[in-house]
Amino acid sequence: IAKLLATKPLRAELSTRPGPGGKKLTYLSGDSVTRTLNDIFGFDGWCLEVKETRKECCERDDKKRYCVSYTALVRVTHRASGAFKEDCGSGDSTDRSLATAVNHALKASVTDAMKRAARHFGDKLGNSLYESSFSIKKAPVDLKNALTMHDIERAKSKFGFEKDRKKPVNTSNTSSTSNLGPSSKNVNANASVNSYANVN
């Protein structure tokens, strides 16, 4: 499970939307996160608990539409280990119907909070989306590719094998220096003794 959570999300699991400056933002949808949690933990291996919801705003605009926003705090728990992650999210909606606006905003806030909480379990659930170097074009196409990419990245990281290898210490220069040290001291000592003898 730990290794699967450490892999990058597959290209088919990702979506894009327009972002600021004409850029495309990569994200995981709520149903994609739920599907991944079911795949890795099992359909009965995890649970979502809504700890708190709060209505932040409810106004009517000049077109007499209701503008509603909510925040939510949720907990995602892995049943087998008892490990859980918590985070908050927000959601907003605008509609002529107050009930519809509230329903959509509340649901969006819980979904956003769930995605934020789930990503603390690992890269597979969205943590990799916070890496500036990661994009949908660099996402693995299948699980085999994802596991291979994980092994390569781990080998290059500070926790992997390359950084753990210690370079052999070159003792040749050290030996030369250490051999010269005592000789130099002896020469200086003899010179001092001879000078003292000549003076006397």
C-alpha angles and dihedrals in degrees: 000000000000092000093048091050089051094056124093119259114263120256091245090056094057131082134191135216134180114276137187117302093021092292124140117238119212118217145160116241121228094251090050091054091047091049092050092049089052092048096049104032099026128249090277096032099087140033138202119220122189104216098180143353127192133187106229101178140007117174140145120235128214089275090057093248122142115244109199132176131185137185124207138192116207139175125216113200131193101216099205096055100023090232113148139181127206132196141149132241141182137221137181138188139183122208141142088240114072092205092053093047092049093046094050095043093048093048092047092052093052092047091049091049092048092053091048092049094045094052089067087070091068151289093299091065096049109287090114090061088074091063111099091212094056123089139155089263090059094046117114117257097217141007094265090054091046093053091047091051090049093053092048094048092046091052089054096045127089089256093054136082103271095060092045094058111100117217114234112257114243104228097176095090091041092052093049092050094046091049092051093048101070093038091055091049091050092050091050091047093050091047091053092049092049092049091051091048093050092050091052 
